Amino acid sequence: MSDNYTETVDVSRGITITFEPQLRIISISGNEEDEVFHGSIHWHESHDEIITVREGKLKVTLGSVIKTCTAETGDAFIPRGVPHALESFRGVPCVFTERTNPTNFDTKEIFFRNAVALPGGFSGSSVFQVMQVFYYGDMFPVFLIHAKWLEKAFVTVLGGYIAPLLGYRVKYETLKKA
């Protein structure tokens, strides 16, 4: 496997993601000085997500419902099209997996790999770069006034058309390894 497709990558201080076939394992060390994992509110058009907490606890927002998931609570099923967010707890170690339905949905790994490859992460990159990662990863932000057509148009125009015109390129368009 080439260096571009390493099995485990650092997301931020104290957070790693390990890629297994059709499964992403997110590990949060939980040290006080480490980052908190935060997946802002978003939705997906083409896949459902299944979150399984193996260790620790994870806050899952699904629509207007917020719950704390643990190994004992079972899977959190997130249907496509439903706004959701994930957040770890500061100082609490956590390991959770993320898988998709359909199970052969490689776009999810492309999203994570491109997100980690952004120089400076989401907060240190231009909106065009971030929307380009969203465009390739079947991810749409939720606006204050939630309108799927507008959120999808925003990602498609900024990430699919304007970003390439400005010279931005994602690192991974496919998982095909040369």
Secondary structure by P-SEA (a helix, b strand, c coil): ccccccccccccccbbbbbcccbbbbbbccccccccccccccccccbbbbbbbccbbbbbbcccbbbbbccccccccccccccbbbbbcccbbbbbbbbccccccaaaaaaaaaaaacccccccccaaaaaaaaaaccbbbbcccccaaaaaaaaaaacccccccccccccccccccc
